[in-house]
Amino acid sequence: MECCSSLSFCVPKRPLPLIRTALFSSICSSSRKQQMPIVQLSAISYKKFINSALDETKRHTHLAPSPLQERYNSRISMDGKSEIEMLSFEATKVRLLRSLCIESQTMQVLDFAVFPEPEFDMPIFCANFFSSANTNIVVLDLNPLHDVISQRDYKEKYYKGLIPLGLKYAELLPWGGKLTSESLKFFSPIVIWTRFTSSSYKYDVLYSAFMDYYKAWLELMDQAVVETNASKIMCNREAQHRYLTWRAEKDPGHGLLKKLIGETQAKVLDIDEFDFVT
């Protein structure tokens, strides 16, 4: 076993080639063939992930459409070839639950995130998936609100009990390559960052990982105790602000969204979400 010292999380030893921050830009260079049957892209849909996550959420809390949901729902891309579905909810302890799903004949994209209310220092749930006929690029994590390297008590509080879950999927979804030091600050000890050739087996594993990670996040939500210290609440709010700023500057999906719906509308979406959460 080799240990990633920056996250204090052990994963099976494997080469760690340097990758670009923009994950989707490396699609063409990431297709190593595997001895598995290739799944037709039309046979998968990330809407299954979204619907299952929403059903699971409703077992824990009541979801209500957020103001963003009233403004954005489904639309067709400018070229008429892609369907874009955006959902946005809020709930007790949940400041914003939002998903973006893009489907076409050549690709499937999921961007699913849940932000806790700032009265809770819970991690941010985040799933960013890209699939084409041959290639899948995946980041799945409970993004820490605070630094898990310098704040060991925070890491112990939220991730100690989740290490077995992380190890399970580290074996099934191998590490996708070296991450930048900037990105590591926003990832947890159990982050799944992987790339794989499309197959029905891998799709099922990814669905299982998504649901297991999300159920773990919901359990943390159920156990979360409200913070009453105003300064700590402000720290939580600022941490979410830093995360969103990083996403806005580094999110590889922004370029894709801009191409599909236009630069103006893509910027409006970013600004609306940023203003709503911060």
Residue pairs with C-beta under 8 A, 6 or more apart in sequence:
1 10
1 11
1 12
1 13
2 10
2 11
2 12
2 13
2 14
3 9
3 10
3 11
4 10
4 11
6 149
6 181
6 184
7 148
7 149
7 184
7 187
7 188
7 189
7 191
8 148
8 149
8 155
8 189
9 163
9 166
9 189
9 190
10 167
11 167
11 170
11 175
12 170
12 171
12 174
12 175
14 174
14 175
16 175
16 177
16 178
17 177
17 178
18 177
18 178
19 26
19 176
19 177
19 178
19 179
20 26
21 180
21 182
21 183
21 250
21 252
22 250
22 252
22 255
23 128
23 130
23 137
23 139
23 252
24 130
24 137
24 252
24 253
24 255
24 256
25 252
26 137
26 195
27 130
27 132
27 135
27 137
30 135
30 137
30 176
30 195
31 134
31 135
31 197
32 197
33 197
34 196
34 197
34 199
36 197
36 199
36 201
36 202
37 199
37 200
38 133
38 134
38 197
38 198
38 199
39 198
39 199
39 200
39 203
40 133
41 105
41 106
41 107
41 108
41 131
41 132
41 133
41 198
42 105
43 200
44 108
44 131
44 198
44 203
45 103
45 108
46 101
46 103
46 108
46 109
46 110
46 129
46 131
47 85
47 101
47 103
48 207
49 110
49 112
49 127
49 129
49 207
49 210
49 211
50 87
50 99
50 101
50 110
50 112
52 207
52 211
53 99
53 112
53 210
53 211
53 214
54 63
54 87
54 89
56 211
56 214
56 215
56 218
57 63
57 89
57 91
57 97
57 218
59 218
60 218
60 221
60 222
61 91
61 92
61 93
61 94
61 221
62 91
62 92
63 89
63 90
63 91
63 94
63 97
64 89
64 90
64 91
65 88
65 89
65 90
66 88
66 89
66 90
66 96
66 97
66 98
66 276
67 88
67 276
68 86
68 88
68 96
68 98
68 272
68 273
68 276
69 86
69 87
69 88
69 89
71 272
72 86
72 88
72 269
72 272
73 85
73 86
73 87
74 83
74 84
74 85
74 86
75 83
75 84
75 261
76 82
76 83
76 84
77 83
77 84
77 102
77 104
77 260
77 261
78 260
78 261
78 262
79 260
81 104
81 105
82 102
82 103
82 104
82 107
82 260
83 102
83 103
83 104
84 100
84 101
84 102
84 257
84 260
84 261
85 99
85 100
85 101
85 102
85 103
86 98
86 99
86 100
86 101
86 269
87 97
87 98
87 99
88 96
88 97
88 98
88 99
89 96
89 97
89 98
90 96
90 97
91 97
93 116
93 117
93 120
93 122
93 221
93 224
94 114
94 115
94 116
94 117
94 221
95 115
95 116
95 117
95 118
95 240
95 277
96 113
96 114
96 115
96 273
96 276
96 277
97 113
97 114
97 115
98 112
98 113
98 114
98 273
99 110
99 111
99 112
99 113
100 109
100 110
100 111
100 112
100 253
100 257
101 108
101 109
101 110
101 111
102 108
102 109
102 256
102 257
102 260
103 109
106 132
106 133
107 130
107 131
107 132
108 129
108 130
108 131
109 129
109 130
109 131
109 253
109 256
110 127
110 128
110 129
111 127
111 128
111 253
112 125
112 126
112 127
112 128
113 124
113 125
113 126
113 127
114 124
114 125
114 217
115 124
115 240
115 277
116 122
116 123
116 124
116 145
116 221
116 224
118 233
118 234
118 236
118 237
118 240
119 226
119 227
119 228
119 233
119 236
120 221
120 224
120 225
120 226
120 227
120 236
121 145
121 146
121 154
121 227
121 232
121 236
121 239
122 145
122 158
122 217
122 220
122 221
122 224
123 141
123 142
123 143
123 144
123 145
123 158
123 188
123 217
123 220
124 142
124 143
124 145
124 240
124 243
125 141
125 142
125 143
125 213
125 214
125 217
126 139
126 140
126 141
126 142
126 143
127 139
127 140
127 210
127 213
127 214
128 138
128 139
128 140
128 253
129 136
129 137
129 138
129 139
129 140
129 206
130 136
130 137
130 138
130 253
131 198
132 198
133 198
134 197
134 198
135 195
135 196
135 197
135 198
136 194
136 195
136 196
136 197
136 198
136 202
136 206
137 176
137 194
137 195
138 173
138 176
138 192
138 193
138 194
138 195
138 196
138 206
139 191
139 192
139 193
140 191
140 192
140 206
140 209
140 210
140 213
141 187
141 188
141 190
141 191
141 192
141 213
142 158
142 159
142 162
142 188
142 190
142 213
142 216
142 217
142 220
143 186
143 187
143 188
143 243
144 154
144 155
144 158
144 159
144 186
144 187
144 188
145 154
145 236
145 239
145 240
145 243
146 154
146 235
146 239
147 154
147 185
148 154
148 155
148 159
148 188
148 189
149 155
149 185
155 189
158 188
158 220
159 188
159 189
159 190
162 190
162 216
163 189
163 190
165 190
165 212
165 213
165 216
166 189
166 190
166 191
166 192
169 192
169 205
169 209
169 212
170 192
172 205
172 209
173 192
173 194
173 196
173 202
173 205
173 206
173 209
174 194
174 196
175 193
175 194
176 193
176 194
176 195
177 193
177 195
179 187
179 193
182 246
182 250
183 250
186 243
186 246
187 193
190 213
192 209
192 213
196 202
227 233
227 236
237 278
240 277
240 278
241 277
241 278
244 273
244 274
244 277
244 278
248 254
248 270
248 274
254 266
254 270
257 266
257 269
258 266
